[in-house]
C-alpha cells in the first residue's frame, strides 16, 4: 500500500518518486559542495557513481534498497541531482 501525493488529476507522485528526488537532491548538493571546497576528485567519482546507479549499472554491496528505488524512477533522481548540483555550485 503506497501513499500517493496528488499534484494534478493526471499524475500522482508516489513515495518512491519523492525518495528518488530527495536522494538526487542530497547527492547533488554534496557533490557541488565537495567540488567547490577542494574535493574535486571525490565529487567526480561520487557523481559518476550516482549517475551510473540511477541508470542501472550494477555495483555489488552498495545499498541495494536505495539502488532498487533509484532504478524504478531514475529521472526524478537525475533531475534533482542536476538542479541541486547547479544551485549548490551557484550559491
PESULSUL-V160843 format. One record per backbone hydrogen bond with DSSP energy under -1.0 kcal/mol. NH is the residue of the N-H (numbers start at 0). CO is the residue of the C=O. Records with the same first field share a line. If there is no record, write none. Layout:
BEGIN
NH=CO, CO
END
This chain:
BEGIN
4=12
12=4
17=13
18=14
19=15
20=16
21=17
22=18
23=19
24=20
25=21
26=22
27=23
28=24
29=25
30=26
31=27
32=28
33=29
34=30
35=31
36=32
38=33
42=38
43=39
44=40
45=41
46=42
47=43
48=44
49=45
50=46
51=47
52=48
53=49
54=50
56=51
61=58
66=62
67=63
68=64
69=65
70=66
71=67
72=68
76=72
77=73
78=74
79=75
80=76
81=77
82=78
83=79
84=80
85=81
86=82
87=83
88=84
89=85
90=86
END
